[in-house]
Amino acid sequence: MKVTRFDPADSLIIVTGWIHGPRGAKPVSLAFDTAATETPIIPEILDDIDDFRIHVHDLPETLGIQGLLGLSFLRRLNYEIRSAEGRIPAARI
């Protein structure tokens, strides 16, 4: 089981993910969003790695994130959000 940490004082649960494509991999800052059905990423990230098999969507820069981690990805995991502890234990199904 992997444990991801986040700052419980932030207004969003922000986690780091990796996007892999033909030109390499790139870390991205994602809002953990169980209400999002898809996992959209800002266009600039996909331009860098040359991969367009995920949803692309502009997001306000003021959010400080590059995408949302939605159910299209989260359905592959069993996870628990421990808000007070700032932890998300997760295991692949």
Secondary structure, 3 states (H helix, E strand, C coil): CEEEECCCCCCCCEEEEEEEECCEEEEEEEEECCCCCCCCECHHHHHHHCCCCCCECCCCHHHCCCEEECHHHHCCEEECCECCCCEEEEEEC
